[in-house]
Amino acid sequence: MVICVILIQYIFKGEHMAYEVTATRKRPQLFDNLVGQEFVVSTIKNAIEQKRIAHAYLFSGPRGVGKTSSARILARALNCETGPTPVPCGVCPNCKEITRGNSVDVIEIDGASNTSVNDIRQIKDEVLFPPQTSRYKIYIIDEVHMLSTSAFNALLKTIEEPPAYIIFIFATTEPQKVPATIRSRCQQFHFQLIDLHTIKACLVEAAQEMDVKADDDALFWIAKESTGSMRDAYTLFDQVLSFSNDHITLSQISDKLGLVGIDQITEIVEFLLSGANNKALTSVQNLLDNGISIEQCIKDFTQFFRSLLLMKEGITEEAILGIQTDRIPLVVRGAYTKEQLEAALEMFLKLYRDIRFSLNPRFELELAISRLASLPYLASATELVRKLASLKEDLLSGKVSQNVGPATRPALAVAQPQQRVAEPTPVQRVAEPPQQRVPEPAAIPVQKVAEPQQQEKIQQAPIQRVAEPVQHVVQPTSVQEQPSVKPAPVARPFTKSDVPSLVGKLSKTPILSQVALSIKEVEQENNSLKLTFSTGFCRDTAQENLELLGSLIKDISGFTGKITVLCAEAEQPMHKGVEDPILNSIASLFRGEVQN
Ligand SMILES: [Zn+2]
C-alpha cells in the first residue's frame, strides 16, 4: 500500500516536472510582465523607488487578473538583496526562495481555509519575531474576505501598530466584505479585468513558445470565454491544446466543447430573415443532435444578439462586443432595429432563466427560434402610437398624399412571413405606416406592406409620387396629366382589388384618395359599375368628381360604362365595437372604420 502511494506520488511528480500548466509557466516574475494592470504597477513601482513602503496592502479585483502574482513580485521587490527595488533581480537567494514559495520570511496564507481567530492569533504571536534572512517579514493573505469577524478583529490589533519589519499584503475578490477598519489601514489597489486583445496577445505568445499553431479566431474565442481573467484564459488554452494536435482551430473547439459557432448562428438568423423558418429549425435540431446542450445554444444566441445590439449602438470595439465583427454579414447587422434586438436579447435571457422549470427545454428553444422569425415585424406600442401621431400630423398638414390598402388594421406589428422573402430590410417597412410619405425619393416602394395581391397593381403607379411637392396637393387638374403617360389598359372588370390602384392615381388629391379608399364594395354588371362608399360624404364627393373617377377607372381596367355611387353608411355604422380612442380618432380622420 505504501509502495503504491509512493509510486503514484512518483509518477505524479514525474509528470508534473515534465508538464507545467501555462498559467504557472507564464506567471509574471516582474512588475513589467504583469499585463493589463498598468496603473497599479506604475503606482507600486513609484512607491518602492521613493521608499514609501506601506505596512499593509490590499489588492482587490476579479480572479485571475494578477493579484497573487503581484503580491509575490512585491515581496521579492521588498526582500531582494538589491532592494527594495521595483525590479527584483530574480537570482539572489531571497528572490529564488520567494519564487519557489519556501522563503521563511514570506508567509502565504489562504484566507479561505484559515478563517478562524486561532489562525490569526498565531500570526499575532509570530510578528513579534523579526525576519530571519530578509529585510521584511511579509504575510500574503489570499481571499482575506473569508476571515471570520473575530479573526479580523485579531488582525486589526496587529496591523494597527505593526513592527517596522512586518508587511501585510491582502488579496481579495470581494473588497466590500473586508471590514472598513482593515481597509482604511491598507493601501488599496484595484486590479481590473484584462482587455480581450491583451489576453489574445498573451495566448499568441504562449502558442508560439510552445510551437503550437493556433488560428486567430480560436484564440479570440478563448480570450473571450475567459472574460478578462488571464488564468482562466491559460487554463482553457491548455484544455483546448490537449485535444488539438498542435493546431488549435475554432471548429475543433466547437466540436469538442459543444459550442454553437458564430457562423452557425448567423446561418440560422439568415434563414429566419429569408423566411425559411423550416431550415432554421432544422439547423437547430442538427446542433442539438450533435451534442450541443440547450443551455449552450441559448447562451450563444444571447451573446449574438447582445453583440448585434451593441453594434447597433455604434460600438465597434471587439473586446466589448465579444465577437469578431467581420464574422457577421452586413445584411444581418442591419436587419433589426434596436428595439427588436432588445426584445430578442430579453427573450433569450428570460429563456435561460425559465428552462430550469420547463416541461421540455428543447421545446422552449424551438419556440424561441420560431418567435425570432417574426422579430423584424415587432414594433412597440409606443412606436406605433408615435408613428400614428406623426401620420395624423402629416395628413392634416397635407404632407401625406397617398393611401394604400386597409390602413386602419390594428395588427400592424405582425405580418405574414411569406411576404418577407428576399427583402433586405423588412423592418422599416412595417415600422412605418404605409401611408407615410418620406420627403426624399425613396428607392423602396412603401406599398410592399400591403396585401400580396395588391402589390402588383400598386407597383404600376409611378414611384415619382413619393417626392411630390406640396403645392400639387390641392390641384385636382394635375391628376389628369397622368393617364397620358400610361399604356392603354385592356378592358376587363373593375374589381375591389383595383381600388388601391385608384387610390394611387389620386395621390395628388388627398381628399379624393381618401374617398377612393373608403370604397367598400365594387359590383360590375355588364356595362354598369356600382361603387359603394362607407360614408355619405365620400359618396357625395365621388359623385362630384365622377368624371375624373371614370377616366381613372377606364385607365385601370378599360371600363367605360356607367358608374353609380352608393353609400353604405346606413347599414354599417362607423367604428363599431372599437374602444381604442386612438384607433377611433384615426378612423374618423380617414373617414373609415377599424376592422378587426
Ligand atoms: Zn533578488
Residues whose N, C-alpha, C, O or C-beta is under 5 A from the ligand:
A	BS01	ZN	C80 E81 T82 P88 C89 G90 V91 C92 C95
